[in-house]
Amino acid sequence: MSTTPKPGDKAPSFSAPSWDGSTVTLSDYSGSKNVVLFFYIRDNTSGCIREARALNDAVDELTKRSTVVIGASTDGVESHERFAANNGLTFPLLADPDGKIAGAYGVLRETGRAARATFLIGKDGTILRTWPKVSITGHADDIVAKLDELT
């Protein structure tokens, strides 16, 4: 596992396909939006469903704070498409089947799956906050509170 970036570090860049057919790049948001990049273990598992739905429910509050949500796992685009459709998700889910993005963020496990972790990336591309061990309950609220604290 690579070193996990810490607050103040430049966020590793990424570009990957999402479930909706788009390609999402971190630089798409440079200078305009904060990014909540959350890594999750696997599509359509109970904990990952709860986490994704909670973040989806917080999208409006995050949007008010100039922040977008992006999910990433080592599952493929087709799996992400089903996951998003089954759960009404409105944000991109990045396909990272080779684990390059998860590896760059230091969250790729030996199993080849990403660990559950979240990175709050500022408009300037630096890491503002990390949650290396996510507690699903209240996590979205923690992110909103951190954004409020930073403004």
MOCORFEN-V192546 format. One record per backbone hydrogen bond with DSSP energy under -1.0 kcal/mol. NH is the residue of the N-H (numbers start at 1). CO is the residue of the C=O. If there is no record, write none. Layout:
nh = {NH NH}
co = {CO CO}
This chain:
nh = {8 9 11 16 18 21 24 26 28 29 31 32 33 34 35 36 37 38 39 40 49 50 51 52 53 54 55 56 57 59 62 63 64 65 66 67 68 70 71 72 73 80 81 82 83 84 85 86 87 89 94 95 96 99 103 104 105 106 107 109 112 115 117 118 119 120 121 122 125 127 128 129 131 139 142 143 144 145 146 147 148 149 150}
co = {127 6 125 24 22 18 16 14 25 26 123 29 29 66 121 68 119 70 117 72 45 46 47 48 49 50 51 52 53 56 58 59 60 62 63 62 34 36 92 38 94 76 77 78 79 80 81 82 83 84 71 17 73 96 99 100 101 103 102 113 109 107 39 131 37 129 35 126 122 9 120 120 118 136 138 139 140 141 142 143 144 145 146}
